[in-house]
Amino acid sequence: MALIEIRDLTKTYRLANVVTPVLDHVGFSVEEGEFLSIIGPSGSGKTTLLNLLGGLDREYTGSLKIADKEMKALSDRRISTLRNRTIGFIFQSFHLLEHLTCLENVMLPYFFAGRPTKEAQARGRLLLEKVGVADKAEVRPIYISGGQKQRVAIARALIMQPKLLLCDEPTGNLDRETGAQIVDLFRELNKDLGVTVLVVTHDERLSRVAPRILHLADRKIEDTRTEPGKRVTDLSSSSSAPPAD
């Protein structure tokens, strides 16, 4: 079943009388349970596409459906509900609240959904254990490493059991070894939980971990499959440096 369906998606920005095209009749679909990456040079429209997929921007022409819902047709309340229950976001800069503990950060989506606190605590602790930072539950993010912060952010993204994880340069602020560990964690979550993982990155080493790659350039998208023999399995041992953004 298709979780994401995009047809003739066109996005432009207008400043005064100047119209700048960003995406031009883009089309692709993503099945539930897929693991894929979107790559492209800086300014190619990766962030724009991610914002559209996450419902943060609904000004477009064409069709963009998430879980069979046309994003531009949803009210603000329904789009907020969809983001809370269907989509998990993981960012390069973690976006954890420093005055809260790691567990409280993970529990935040439950609070926004009006779910029971005890249920949130129990699930939050299970997820912190799943991502390998159970011992940091009562610690504030300011006292943990970047890799540990990203693991907490992943637990927060998973607490509402989303169907889709949207990851925006998730290893961009991490060293090579820690980034490789986070990518391994994404693969594990994709396999064990069946969550659809979509990683937006400019790092081709990272992109080649995914079985499917969407190349975004010149406002168009090219859909390719990565051959298993050419797929990167150990990012920490790759000698190539990521391209400059």
C-alpha positions as CSV (number, residue, x, y, z in Angstrom):
1,M,0.0,0.0,0.0
2,A,1.3,3.4,-0.9
3,L,2.0,5.6,2.1
4,I,3.1,8.6,-0.1
5,E,1.6,9.4,-3.5
6,I,2.9,12.4,-5.4
7,R,1.7,13.3,-8.9
8,D,2.7,16.4,-11.0
9,L,3.9,18.2,-7.9
10,T,4.9,21.7,-8.7
11,K,6.2,24.3,-6.2
12,T,7.2,27.9,-6.9
13,Y,8.1,30.8,-4.7
14,R,7.0,34.4,-5.6
15,L,8.8,37.5,-4.4
16,A,7.2,40.7,-5.7
17,N,6.9,40.0,-9.5
18,V,9.7,37.3,-9.6
19,V,8.5,33.7,-9.7
20,T,11.2,31.1,-8.8
21,P,10.3,27.4,-9.7
22,V,11.6,24.8,-7.2
23,L,9.9,21.6,-8.1
24,D,8.5,20.9,-11.6
25,H,5.9,18.2,-12.1
26,V,7.6,15.8,-9.7
27,G,6.0,12.4,-9.2
28,F,6.8,9.3,-7.2
29,S,5.2,7.0,-4.6
30,V,6.5,5.3,-1.4
31,E,5.1,2.0,-0.1
32,E,4.7,1.3,3.6
33,G,7.8,-0.1,5.1
34,E,10.3,1.3,2.6
35,F,13.7,2.8,3.4
36,L,14.8,5.5,1.0
37,S,16.9,8.6,0.7
38,I,16.5,11.8,-1.2
39,I,19.8,13.5,-2.3
40,G,20.7,16.5,-4.3
41,P,23.0,19.5,-4.2
42,S,22.4,22.5,-2.0
43,G,19.4,24.5,-3.3
44,S,18.0,21.6,-5.3
45,G,14.7,21.7,-3.3
46,K,15.3,18.9,-0.8
47,T,14.1,21.0,2.1
48,T,11.1,22.3,0.2
49,L,10.1,18.7,-0.6
50,L,10.5,17.7,3.0
51,N,8.4,20.6,4.2
52,L,5.7,19.6,1.7
53,L,5.8,16.0,2.8
54,G,5.5,17.0,6.5
55,G,2.6,19.3,5.9
56,L,4.7,22.4,6.9
57,D,4.0,23.9,3.5
58,R,0.7,23.3,1.6
59,E,1.0,25.8,-1.2
60,Y,1.6,23.6,-4.3
61,T,-0.1,22.4,-7.4
62,G,-0.6,18.8,-8.4
63,S,-1.3,16.1,-5.8
64,L,0.5,15.1,-2.6
65,K,-1.1,12.4,-0.5
66,I,0.1,11.0,2.8
67,A,-1.8,8.0,4.1
68,D,-4.4,8.7,1.3
69,K,-5.0,12.3,2.5
70,E,-4.4,15.2,0.2
71,M,-2.2,17.5,2.2
72,K,-3.4,20.9,0.8
73,A,-7.0,19.9,1.4
74,L,-6.6,19.4,5.2
75,S,-7.6,22.0,7.8
76,D,-4.9,23.2,10.2
77,R,-6.4,21.0,12.9
78,R,-6.4,17.9,10.7
79,I,-2.9,18.5,9.5
80,S,-1.7,18.9,13.1
81,T,-3.3,15.6,13.9
82,L,-1.8,13.9,10.9
83,R,1.7,15.2,11.9
84,N,1.2,14.1,15.5
85,R,0.0,10.6,14.8
86,T,1.3,9.6,11.4
87,I,4.6,11.4,10.8
88,G,7.7,11.5,13.0
89,F,10.3,14.2,12.4
90,I,14.1,13.9,13.0
91,F,16.2,17.0,12.5
92,Q,19.9,17.7,12.1
93,S,19.8,20.0,15.2
94,F,17.8,17.6,17.4
95,H,15.4,20.3,18.7
96,L,15.3,19.0,22.2
97,L,14.1,21.3,25.0
98,E,17.0,21.8,27.4
99,H,14.9,22.5,30.5
100,L,13.2,19.1,30.2
101,T,14.7,15.7,30.9
102,C,15.3,13.3,28.0
103,L,12.2,11.3,29.1
104,E,10.1,14.5,29.2
105,N,11.3,15.4,25.7
106,V,10.3,12.0,24.4
107,M,6.8,12.3,26.0
108,L,6.0,15.7,24.5
109,P,4.0,14.3,21.5
110,Y,1.8,12.4,24.0
111,F,1.0,15.6,25.9
112,F,0.0,17.4,22.6
113,A,-2.3,14.5,21.8
114,G,-3.9,14.6,25.3
115,R,-2.8,11.0,26.1
116,P,-2.3,9.6,29.7
117,T,0.9,10.6,31.4
118,K,1.6,7.1,32.9
119,E,1.2,5.6,29.4
120,A,3.6,8.2,28.0
121,Q,6.2,7.5,30.7
122,A,6.1,3.8,30.2
123,R,6.3,4.0,26.4
124,G,9.0,6.7,26.6
125,R,11.2,4.5,28.8
126,L,10.8,1.6,26.5
127,L,11.8,3.7,23.5
128,L,14.8,5.1,25.3
129,E,15.9,1.6,26.0
130,K,15.2,0.6,22.3
131,V,17.5,3.4,21.0
132,G,20.2,2.7,23.6
133,V,19.9,5.6,26.1
134,A,17.7,4.2,28.8
135,D,20.2,5.5,31.4
136,K,19.7,9.1,30.3
137,A,15.9,9.2,31.0
138,E,16.2,11.7,33.9
139,V,19.1,13.6,32.5
140,R,18.7,17.0,30.7
141,P,19.9,17.1,27.1
142,I,22.6,19.7,27.9
143,Y,24.6,17.0,29.7
144,I,24.6,14.4,26.9
145,S,26.5,14.0,23.6
146,G,25.3,14.8,20.1
147,G,24.8,11.1,19.3
148,Q,22.8,10.6,22.5
149,K,20.7,13.7,21.7
150,Q,19.9,12.2,18.3
151,R,18.8,8.9,19.9
152,V,16.5,10.8,22.2
153,A,15.1,12.7,19.2
154,I,14.5,9.4,17.4
155,A,12.7,8.0,20.5
156,R,10.5,11.2,20.6
157,A,9.7,10.8,16.9
158,L,8.6,7.2,17.5
159,I,6.5,7.6,20.6
160,M,3.2,8.0,18.7
161,Q,4.0,4.9,16.6
162,P,4.1,6.9,13.3
163,K,4.0,5.2,9.9
164,L,6.6,7.6,8.4
165,L,9.9,9.0,9.7
166,L,11.1,12.1,7.9
167,C,14.8,12.6,8.6
168,D,16.4,15.9,7.7
169,E,20.2,15.5,7.5
170,P,20.0,13.3,10.7
171,T,23.8,12.8,10.9
172,G,24.9,16.3,9.8
173,N,26.0,17.3,13.3
174,L,27.6,14.0,14.2
175,D,31.1,12.5,13.7
176,R,31.5,9.7,11.2
177,E,31.4,6.8,13.7
178,T,28.3,8.2,15.6
179,G,26.6,8.9,12.3
180,A,27.1,5.3,11.3
181,Q,25.5,4.1,14.5
182,I,22.5,6.3,13.9
183,V,22.1,5.0,10.4
184,D,22.3,1.4,11.7
185,L,19.6,2.3,14.2
186,F,17.4,3.6,11.3
187,R,17.9,0.3,9.5
188,E,17.0,-1.6,12.6
189,L,13.8,0.4,13.2
190,N,12.8,0.0,9.6
191,K,13.2,-3.8,9.8
192,D,11.9,-4.4,13.3
193,L,9.0,-1.9,13.5
194,G,8.2,-1.7,9.8
195,V,8.2,2.1,10.0
196,T,8.8,3.9,6.6
197,V,12.1,5.8,6.7
198,L,12.8,8.7,4.4
199,V,16.2,10.4,4.8
200,V,16.9,13.7,3.1
201,T,20.7,14.3,2.8
202,H,23.4,15.8,0.6
203,D,25.9,13.1,1.8
204,E,26.0,10.4,-0.9
205,R,27.7,8.0,1.5
206,L,24.7,8.1,3.7
207,S,22.3,7.9,0.8
208,R,23.8,4.7,-0.5
209,V,22.8,2.9,2.7
210,A,19.2,3.0,1.4
211,P,17.8,0.4,-1.1
212,R,16.2,3.3,-3.0
213,I,17.5,6.7,-3.9
214,L,15.6,9.7,-5.2
215,H,18.0,12.1,-7.0
216,L,16.7,15.7,-6.9
217,A,18.2,18.2,-9.4
218,D,17.0,20.8,-11.9
219,R,13.6,20.7,-10.3
220,K,13.1,17.1,-11.4
221,I,13.5,13.8,-9.6
222,E,15.2,10.6,-10.7
223,D,14.2,7.3,-9.0
224,T,16.9,4.6,-8.7
225,R,17.5,1.4,-6.8
226,T,20.8,0.7,-5.1
227,E,22.3,-2.7,-6.0
228,P,23.0,-4.7,-2.8
229,G,26.6,-5.2,-3.8
230,K,27.2,-1.5,-4.2
231,R,25.3,-0.5,-1.0
232,V,27.3,1.1,1.8
233,T,27.1,-1.1,4.9
234,D,29.8,0.5,7.0
235,L,29.8,4.3,6.9
236,S,32.5,4.6,9.6
237,S,35.0,2.9,7.3
238,S,34.2,4.9,4.1
239,S,37.1,7.0,3.1
240,S,35.2,9.5,0.9
241,A,34.3,12.8,2.6
242,P,30.7,14.2,2.3
243,P,30.3,16.9,-0.3
244,A,30.1,20.5,0.9
245,D,26.6,21.8,1.3
